[in-house]
């Protein structure tokens, strides 16, 4: 049986859908439905059972799943990069993950987990999976960084696969419950639908207005990378999960607006038409903002992952069209 934590969430629910498409339904879905609206992401999925994340961990540590699980796909986390309750973030992201890893190693169960590009902070030393590149700017990033450090110490003596994926800026269906932490593409679509314009931040880090560049990756590509490592159980380590291509916020906004209007206007043309507007940074965000991210995916390619990743123009446009149908 496969376990998917965060199963009702953004990436977890899309991973369930992908497993179902492969004919896999013997899945234990684990999540926290205090935000009950997430249940809707599970409706179309076939699973063997559902457990609250606290009950799952308690039963796991009591030995009730010994010998019963094949793989734990750990997607659950507090993903709020602006969270101020550090104790909660550390317990949820580091402590819970460590307990799952400990059990998986004791039981020789494969463990695939979600890390984050937030470990790189401002990225002053690049975005390679290397200690000298890692300098998180918030407690969320630190929780992911600390767990990656634990994994590094465990890799040499592992009893089963351990694979960590550092997600860059993921966008796509099933993210509406994330509210302020939903993707730029999601917010751009809803701003344009409600106001007829998209608001982006003014320039920062040497970039022009809306010119900050991130590695934006569609959730379907993220799921495909997860499935690669699920299918190649001999591969252990930590990899970046991004496209290897930095694109601007302006390009994201243009993809949304052009999809809605059926046009091919450039960001400059859209800004001149007042369809893209630039606003100041919130004070609490200015000092902790990543103006540039771009995954080093050479190790991912070396691990045998060959498919091409969607560009912003392809993925965001498709996502905007899907949102328009809702």
Rosetta blueprint (number, residue, H / E / L):
1 X L
2 X E
3 X E
4 X E
5 X E
6 X L
7 X L
8 X L
9 X L
10 X H
11 X H
12 X H
13 X H
14 X H
15 X H
16 X H
17 X H
18 X H
19 X H
20 X H
21 X H
22 X L
23 X L
24 X L
25 X L
26 X L
27 X E
28 X E
29 X E
30 X E
31 X E
32 X L
33 X L
34 X L
35 X L
36 X H
37 X H
38 X H
39 X H
40 X H
41 X H
42 X H
43 X L
44 X L
45 X L
46 X L
47 X L
48 X L
49 X E
50 X E
51 X E
52 X E
53 X H
54 X H
55 X H
56 X H
57 X H
58 X H
59 X H
60 X H
61 X H
62 X L
63 X L
64 X L
65 X L
66 X L
67 X L
68 X L
69 X L
70 X L
71 X E
72 X E
73 X E
74 X E
75 X L
76 X L
77 X L
78 X L
79 X L
80 X L
81 X L
82 X L
83 X L
84 X L
85 X L
86 X H
87 X H
88 X H
89 X H
90 X H
91 X H
92 X H
93 X H
94 X H
95 X H
96 X H
97 X H
98 X H
99 X H
100 X H
101 X H
102 X H
103 X H
104 X H
105 X H
106 X H
107 X H
108 X L
109 X L
110 X E
111 X E
112 X E
113 X E
114 X E
115 X E
116 X E
117 X H
118 X H
119 X H
120 X H
121 X L
122 X L
123 X L
124 X L
125 X L
126 X L
127 X L
128 X L
129 X L
130 X L
131 X H
132 X H
133 X H
134 X L
135 X L
136 X L
137 X L
138 X L
139 X H
140 X H
141 X H
142 X H
143 X H
144 X H
145 X H
146 X H
147 X H
148 X H
149 X H
150 X H
151 X H
152 X H
153 X H
154 X H
155 X H
156 X L
157 X L
158 X L
159 X L
160 X L
161 X L
162 X E
163 X E
164 X E
165 X E
166 X E
167 X E
168 X L
169 X E
170 X E
171 X E
172 X L
173 X L
174 X L
175 X L
176 X H
177 X H
178 X H
179 X H
180 X H
181 X H
182 X L
183 X L
184 X H
185 X H
186 X H
187 X H
188 X H
189 X H
190 X H
191 X H
192 X H
193 X H
194 X H
195 X H
196 X L
197 X L
198 X E
199 X E
200 X E
201 X E
202 X L
203 X L
204 X L
205 X L
206 X L
207 X L
208 X L
209 X L
210 X L
211 X L
212 X L
213 X E
214 X E
215 X L
216 X E
217 X E
218 X E
219 X H
220 X H
221 X H
222 X H
223 X H
224 X H
225 X H
226 X H
227 X H
228 X H
229 X H
230 X H
231 X H
232 X L
233 X L
234 X L
235 X L
236 X L
237 X E
238 X E
239 X E
240 X E
241 X E
242 X L
243 X L
244 X L
245 X L
246 X L
247 X E
248 X E
249 X H
250 X H
251 X H
252 X H
253 X H
254 X H
255 X H
256 X H
257 X H
258 X H
259 X H
260 X H
261 X H
262 X L
263 X L
264 X L
265 X L
266 X L
267 X H
268 X H
269 X H
270 X H
271 X H
272 X H
273 X L
274 X L
275 X L
276 X E
277 X E
278 X E
279 X E
280 X L
281 X L
282 X L
283 X H
284 X H
285 X H
286 X H
287 X L
288 X L
289 X L
290 X L
291 X L
292 X E
293 X L
294 X L
295 X L
296 X L
297 X L
298 X H
299 X H
300 X H
301 X H
302 X H
303 X L
304 X L
305 X L
306 X L
307 X L
308 X L
309 X L
310 X L
311 X L
312 X H
313 X H
314 X H
315 X H
316 X H
317 X H
318 X H
319 X H
320 X H
321 X H
322 X H
323 X H
324 X H
325 X H
326 X L
